[in-house]
Amino acid sequence: MKRLLLSILITIIIIFVLLTQISLKDLYILLKNIDPLWAILGSAGYFFAILLRALRYKWLIHSTDISLSQLFRISAFYHLALMVLPSKLGELSFPYLLKRSSGMNMTEGLASLIVSRVYDFFIVLMVFLFTSIGHQGFFRINLFFVISLACLLIGLILIVFFYMNELLKLFSTVLGRLSQWMRPKHRKPFQWCQRKMYEMAEDFSAIKAKRAYIPLTLTSLISWIMIFWMLYSFLRALGVEVSFLKAVFGSTFAVIANALPISGLGNWGLLEAGWAAGFMVVGLSKGKAIATGFGVHVMTFAISVLIGFICWVPLNLPVLPTSGRRQAQTMKPFTTTRSKECK
């Protein structure tokens, strides 16, 4: 409860500070005069981004065969959860929905999500790297420092990706040895974490064994192109005419800000702050940068709610047990009481 209140408080503070910099009347006029054609084009970009990410998850999941339509529904609701749940808890909705809909083990769902996020960070940093070179005149700090930092982060991401299973097995072994020094009544949490880390290490090994690097990279890249197209289209729908390259460069600030480990309510406030910073660098006035940040976020949330609502009903249907590397369990509909956590 305290974490929820803290998340709400942080979000309110950020939004309040941003709103004091603009006129609410101007924001209302901006949303009222949305161009429907560009709004539809942006919504199409969001739809195809979710579809491509569902296809990416199909390449990542290894223990059972889940239909693309089911993964699309899960992905749509997962992205909606990212916008509304506090303290980054929306990230856990993906493995949770996989477990509830197909009986998949939580560790495999979490491993698939982590790998997909590694691809996302890699693509976003590469995009930021190339677009920052094209906009080096906007930086007040040394461009070489920006490029070096981006390359360092990309290198760390690749190292973590290729050695994640070994790192998890190492942590699992360390926890196992630590548990031996504990009293018997204090060992269970350490032993539980040890088992889960080892299971996740196996999942990472299975994902690497598929060697689907090219399709995963392509689906990740094209899905991000669709996301940037959506943001560009929504920006044009609000009456702001900028080049696609500038829209991509400005919106990467919002994407990076959204990834920061700050306990807000969904991505409200953080995304607008990052968006405002990015588009002020591109050349928009402070008021217009903040107002368009709220406008684009509201439009993104609206299409996410619409698609999530359409996909909600099938997720409530009972699912038959599935076969795979681990034994699946018969799952209950969402309308029933919460299922017990995996041991």
C-alpha positions in Angstrom: 0.0 0.0 0.0 2.8 2.4 0.9 4.5 1.6 -2.5 1.3 2.4 -4.3 0.9 5.7 -2.5 4.5 6.6 -3.2 4.0 5.8 -6.9 0.9 8.0 -7.1 2.7 10.8 -5.2 5.7 10.7 -7.6 3.5 10.7 -10.7 1.3 13.6 -9.3 4.4 15.7 -8.5 5.9 15.2 -12.0 2.6 15.9 -13.8 1.9 18.9 -11.6 5.3 20.4 -12.4 4.9 19.8 -16.1 1.3 21.3 -16.2 2.5 24.5 -14.4 4.6 25.1 -17.5 1.7 25.0 -20.0 -1.8 26.3 -20.4 -4.5 23.7 -19.9 -6.7 25.5 -22.4 -4.0 25.1 -25.1 -3.7 21.4 -24.2 -7.5 21.0 -24.6 -7.5 22.8 -28.0 -4.6 20.6 -29.1 -6.5 17.4 -28.3 -9.8 18.8 -29.7 -8.3 19.5 -33.1 -6.7 16.0 -33.7 -6.3 15.1 -37.3 -8.2 11.8 -37.6 -6.2 10.5 -40.6 -2.9 10.8 -38.8 -4.5 9.3 -35.7 -5.6 6.3 -37.7 -2.1 5.9 -39.2 -0.6 6.1 -35.8 -3.0 3.5 -34.4 -2.1 1.2 -37.3 1.5 1.5 -36.3 0.7 0.5 -32.7 -1.3 -2.5 -33.9 1.6 -3.8 -36.1 4.1 -3.1 -33.3 2.1 -5.3 -31.0 1.7 -8.0 -33.7 5.5 -8.1 -34.4 6.2 -8.3 -30.7 3.8 -11.2 -30.4 5.7 -12.9 -33.3 8.9 -12.2 -31.4 7.6 -14.0 -28.3 6.6 -16.9 -30.5 10.3 -17.2 -31.4 11.4 -16.9 -27.8 9.0 -19.4 -26.1 10.5 -22.9 -26.3 8.5 -25.3 -24.1 5.1 -25.1 -25.7 3.4 -23.9 -28.9 1.2 -20.9 -28.3 -0.8 -19.4 -31.2 0.1 -16.0 -32.6 -3.4 -14.7 -31.9 -3.1 -15.7 -28.2 0.3 -14.1 -28.0 -1.1 -10.9 -29.6 -3.8 -10.7 -27.0 -1.3 -11.2 -24.2 1.1 -8.6 -25.6 -1.7 -6.1 -26.0 -2.8 -6.4 -22.4 0.8 -6.5 -21.2 1.4 -3.1 -22.9 -1.7 -1.7 -21.3 -0.6 -2.9 -17.9 2.7 -1.1 -18.4 0.7 2.2 -18.6 -1.4 1.7 -15.5 0.3 -0.5 -12.9 2.7 1.2 -10.4 6.4 0.6 -9.6 7.1 -1.2 -12.9 4.8 -4.0 -11.9 3.4 -4.0 -15.4 6.5 -5.9 -16.5 5.4 -8.9 -14.4 2.0 -9.0 -16.1 3.5 -10.8 -19.2 4.8 -14.0 -17.4 1.6 -13.9 -15.3 -0.7 -13.8 -18.3 1.3 -16.5 -20.0 0.9 -18.7 -16.9 -2.8 -18.0 -16.6 -3.6 -18.6 -20.3 -1.3 -21.5 -21.2 0.0 -22.9 -17.9 3.6 -21.9 -18.7 6.1 -21.8 -15.9 6.6 -18.2 -14.6 10.4 -18.5 -15.0 10.2 -19.2 -18.7 7.8 -16.3 -19.2 10.2 -14.1 -17.3 13.2 -15.3 -19.2 11.4 -14.6 -22.5 10.5 -11.1 -21.3 14.0 -10.3 -20.2 15.5 -11.4 -23.6 12.9 -9.3 -25.5 13.8 -6.3 -23.3 17.5 -6.9 -24.1 16.7 -6.7 -27.8 14.6 -3.5 -27.1 17.4 -1.8 -25.3 19.9 -2.7 -27.9 17.7 -1.4 -30.8 16.8 1.9 -28.9 20.4 2.6 -28.0 21.5 1.9 -31.6 18.8 4.3 -32.9 19.8 6.9 -30.4 23.4 6.5 -31.4 22.8 7.0 -35.1 20.2 9.8 -34.7 22.5 11.7 -32.2 25.2 11.7 -34.9 22.8 13.3 -37.3 21.9 15.9 -34.7 25.2 16.6 -33.1 24.6 20.3 -33.3 21.9 20.0 -30.6 24.3 18.7 -27.9 25.8 21.0 -25.4 28.1 18.2 -24.2 30.8 16.5 -26.2 29.3 14.2 -28.9 32.2 11.8 -28.4 31.2 11.3 -24.8 27.6 10.6 -25.9 28.7 8.0 -28.5 31.1 6.4 -26.1 28.5 6.1 -23.4 26.0 4.5 -25.9 28.6 2.1 -27.1 29.5 1.1 -23.6 25.9 0.4 -22.7 25.4 -1.6 -25.9 28.5 -3.6 -25.1 27.2 -4.3 -21.6 23.8 -5.4 -22.9 25.5 -7.9 -25.3 27.7 -9.3 -22.6 24.8 -9.8 -20.2 22.7 -11.3 -23.0 25.2 -13.9 -24.1 26.3 -14.9 -20.6 23.0 -14.5 -18.7 22.6 -18.3 -18.1 26.1 -18.6 -16.7 25.6 -15.6 -14.5 22.3 -17.0 -13.1 23.9 -20.4 -12.4 26.7 -18.6 -10.6 24.2 -16.7 -8.5 22.2 -19.8 -7.9 25.4 -21.6 -6.6 26.3 -18.7 -4.3 22.8 -18.7 -2.8 23.0 -22.4 -2.3 26.2 -22.0 -0.4 24.8 -19.1 1.6 21.8 -21.2 2.6 24.1 -23.8 4.1 25.2 -21.2 6.7 21.7 -20.4 7.6 19.5 -22.0 10.3 17.0 -24.5 8.9 14.0 -22.2 9.4 15.8 -19.4 7.4 16.9 -21.6 4.5 13.7 -21.8 2.6 13.7 -18.3 0.9 17.3 -18.8 -0.2 16.6 -22.3 -1.5 13.5 -21.0 -3.4 15.5 -18.3 -5.0 18.2 -20.8 -5.9 15.8 -23.1 -7.6 14.1 -20.2 -9.6 17.5 -18.8 -10.7 18.6 -22.2 -11.9 15.3 -22.8 -13.8 15.6 -19.4 -15.4 19.2 -20.2 -16.4 17.9 -23.3 -18.1 15.3 -21.2 -19.9 18.0 -18.8 -21.1 20.1 -21.8 -22.4 17.0 -23.1 -24.2 16.4 -19.7 -25.8 20.0 -19.5 -26.9 19.9 -23.0 -28.3 17.2 -21.9 -30.8 19.7 -19.5 -32.4 16.9 -17.3 -33.6 19.1 -14.2 -33.5 18.2 -12.9 -37.0 14.4 -13.2 -36.8 14.4 -11.8 -33.2 16.6 -8.8 -34.3 14.4 -8.2 -37.4 11.1 -8.3 -35.5 12.5 -6.1 -32.8 13.8 -3.6 -35.3 10.6 -3.4 -37.3 8.4 -3.2 -34.2 10.4 -0.2 -33.1 10.1 1.4 -36.5 6.3 0.9 -36.1 6.5 2.5 -32.6 8.4 5.5 -33.9 5.9 5.8 -36.8 3.1 5.8 -34.3 4.7 8.6 -32.3 5.5 10.6 -35.4 1.9 10.1 -36.7 0.3 11.2 -33.4 2.6 14.2 -33.4 1.4 15.1 -36.9 -2.2 14.5 -35.7 -1.6 17.2 -33.1 -0.6 19.6 -35.8 3.2 19.6 -35.3 5.1 19.2 -38.5 8.6 17.8 -38.0 10.7 15.4 -40.0 10.5 11.7 -39.2 14.2 11.7 -38.2 13.7 14.5 -35.7 10.6 12.7 -34.3 12.6 9.6 -33.8 15.5 11.5 -32.1 13.1 13.4 -29.8 11.0 10.4 -28.9 14.1 8.3 -27.9 14.5 10.6 -24.9 11.0 9.6 -23.8 11.7 5.9 -24.4 14.9 6.1 -22.3 13.2 8.1 -19.6 10.4 5.5 -19.5 13.0 2.8 -18.8 14.4 4.5 -15.7 13.8 2.6 -12.4 11.5 5.3 -10.9 8.4 4.1 -9.0 5.7 6.1 -10.8 2.2 5.1 -11.8 2.6 3.3 -15.0 4.7 5.6 -17.4 2.7 8.7 -16.7 4.8 11.8 -16.0 8.1 10.2 -16.8 7.3 9.7 -20.5 6.1 13.4 -20.8 9.2 14.6 -19.1 11.5 12.7 -21.4 9.4 13.7 -24.4 9.6 17.4 -23.5 13.4 17.2 -23.0 13.8 15.4 -26.4 11.7 17.7 -28.4 13.0 20.9 -26.8 16.4 19.7 -28.0 14.9 19.2 -31.5 13.6 22.7 -31.5 10.0 22.8 -30.1 9.2 25.4 -27.6 8.9 24.3 -24.0 5.1 24.7 -23.9 4.5 22.8 -27.2 7.0 20.1 -26.2 5.2 19.4 -22.9 1.7 19.7 -24.4 2.4 17.3 -27.3 4.0 14.9 -24.8 0.6 14.7 -22.9 -1.3 14.6 -26.2 0.7 11.7 -27.7 0.5 9.8 -24.4 -3.3 10.2 -24.2 -3.7 9.0 -27.8 -1.4 6.0 -27.2 -3.3 5.2 -24.0 -6.6 5.4 -25.9 -5.6 3.0 -28.6 -4.0 0.7 -26.0 -7.2 0.6 -24.0 -9.3 -0.1 -27.2 -7.1 -3.0 -28.3 -6.7 -4.3 -24.8 -10.5 -4.3 -24.2 -11.1 -6.2 -27.5 -8.5 -8.8 -26.4 -9.7 -9.1 -22.8 -12.7 -11.4 -23.4 -10.7 -14.3 -25.0 -8.2 -14.2 -22.1 -11.0 -15.1 -19.8 -11.8 -18.4 -21.5 -10.8 -21.6 -19.7 -7.6 -23.1 -21.3 -6.8 -26.8 -21.7 -3.5 -28.1 -20.3 -0.6 -27.9 -22.6 2.4 -30.2 -23.0 6.0 -29.0 -22.9 9.3 -29.2 -21.1 7.5 -28.7 -17.8 4.0 -30.1 -17.0 1.3 -27.5 -17.5 -1.5 -26.9 -15.1 -5.2 -26.3 -15.9 -5.8 -22.6 -15.5 -8.8 -20.8 -14.2 -10.5 -17.8 -15.9 -9.5 -14.3 -14.8 -12.8 -13.8 -13.1 -11.9 -16.4 -10.4 -9.8 -15.9 -7.4 -6.1 -15.4 -7.8 -4.1 -18.6 -8.4 -1.4 -19.7 -5.9 2.1 -18.7 -6.6 4.5 -21.3 -8.0 6.5 -23.0 -5.4 
